[in-house]
Amino acid sequence: MADTGGSPRSLDLLEAIAEAEASSKALEPRTESCDQWTASTVRLGLDLTDRMHSLPAYRAGLPAENIRSWPIREDGYALDEALRILASTVFDNGLNPASGGHLGYIPGGGLYASALADYLAAVSNTYTGIHYASPGAVQMENMMLEWLRDLVGYPATTAGHLASGGSIASLSAIVTARDALGIRSDRIRESVIYGSAHMHHCLRKAIRIAGLAEAIRRDIPLDADYRIEVATLREQLAHDRASGLRPFLIIGSAGTTDTGAIDPLDELADLAAKHEAWFHVDAAYGGFFLLVDEARGRFKGIERSDSVVVDPHKALFLPYGTGGLLVRDGQKLFDSHHYTANYMQDALQSVDELSPADLSPELTRHFRALRMWLPLMLHGTAPFRAALREKLLLTRYFRERMREMPGFLLGPEPALSVTIYRLDTPTTSPALPFPTAWRASCSEHGFPHSWQSQPRPRVVSRG
Ligand SMILES: Cc1ncc(COP(=O)(O)O)c(C=O)c1O
């Protein structure tokens, strides 16, 4: 007999559903609660932005009451209490890159307009994996990528995606290079990857994750300006070819993490073309300096690369979680990342717009384009250009002031906004006392804060 919906069993079921529904209603707060919550959250956010510049660059130590002191429980906490816990256990310690005392070079301030964009991205929960689900959002991401493409000087064939950061963007680039050049398991051991000792470690990691750990890797020495020594690379390529090996990938940096150096990209492009190798450029940090007229020439050759990573969460000042990958021949990126499945059959491919899910490892993802689009719409490009120019000028000013101070040695002329320096003392040894003392002072006073590195066997500080 058909169930009429009125049987005792179904009535019990309806009662249970109503009970569960009533209790889950907390997840959909009423407008008044939303208003209150929004006001409290925004107050905290504005307070943070007001204080950020004057707070120490680093505050060491965790309070005795840390985040674990308030366990997740069945009935939850009031929002104001949760915000208080958050402020005291998370926001009040660690690194504050937006502080006036932070001399570490990669700016990580975040933009308020991006924060508002993130709010709208989360409230709307716009699905940006496929064009069918949100044509407008996918169009926005593609528009942002076209803006990056034009900045780099790539052609219309370019495709890319906004990733969570430079590491994931680099991984996609390496996988695309591997597939485009047909480096399958039987060819890995004869394939050679060229970079410098200052190539960012995310690329070494990407090479390993992409299954290329057994490829031959050549760390080409650096010249006096910490750039890849092109003559040595040229010789190495010729030698490898003569030995029956296959030059597969040349990686150049447009702004290294150690010293901010830009490799001679044009010459690397020549060598890649000659040896039919893939040419990848890591411009994660340096790329946005292309916006500054007087710096643009230093990137000559970037437009000839096969793939490039530029991170908006570095020198475009966006909040963390925004990387960018561009591949000159977009079809190759698509070939490495496109997939279909039976449950995807209704998500028809758009003829007009490529979908991020076909161009990246992700399917469901944050609406990242919005946090880039809103500030660019609101501010235009002029203040970004000016902010980057200011960083270049500040670096010059820093060096001029350091030159006036006795006892310091400055590294080579910086290509961008990183400059290296160290204390010039007879006691200077690889375990240099100066940066250690410097860092100790940073921890104690939280100001100023710079990062140390070891570009040559000595430790130096970077500002
Ligand atoms: C030059 C360079 N490349 C790549 C990366 C990795 O980017 P992410 O930290 O966004 O994964 C960094 C990060 O500091 C970097 O400085």
PDBQT file of the ligand as one rigid body, heavy atoms in Angstrom, charges set to zero:
ROOT
HETATM    1  C1  LIG A 501      60.432  34.484  -5.916  1.00  0.00    +0.000 C 
HETATM    2  C2  LIG A 501      59.360  33.640  -5.290  1.00  0.00    +0.000 A 
HETATM    3  N1  LIG A 501      58.805  32.642  -5.995  1.00  0.00    +0.000 NA
HETATM    4  C3  LIG A 501      57.853  31.855  -5.485  1.00  0.00    +0.000 A 
HETATM    5  C4  LIG A 501      57.410  32.010  -4.200  1.00  0.00    +0.000 A 
HETATM    6  C5  LIG A 501      56.373  31.081  -3.646  1.00  0.00    +0.000 C 
HETATM    7  O1  LIG A 501      55.149  31.745  -3.589  1.00  0.00    +0.000 OA
HETATM    8  P1  LIG A 501      54.040  31.406  -2.494  1.00  0.00    +0.000 P 
HETATM    9  O2  LIG A 501      54.628  31.674  -1.155  1.00  0.00    +0.000 OA
HETATM   10  O3  LIG A 501      52.934  32.346  -2.862  1.00  0.00    +0.000 OA
HETATM   11  O4  LIG A 501      53.628  29.989  -2.661  1.00  0.00    +0.000 OA
HETATM   12  C6  LIG A 501      57.952  33.033  -3.414  1.00  0.00    +0.000 A 
HETATM   13  C7  LIG A 501      57.485  33.220  -2.018  1.00  0.00    +0.000 C 
HETATM   14  O5  LIG A 501      58.021  33.904  -1.215  1.00  0.00    +0.000 OA
HETATM   15  C8  LIG A 501      58.947  33.871  -3.975  1.00  0.00    +0.000 A 
HETATM   16  O6  LIG A 501      59.502  34.882  -3.267  1.00  0.00    +0.000 OA
ENDROOT
TORSDOF 0
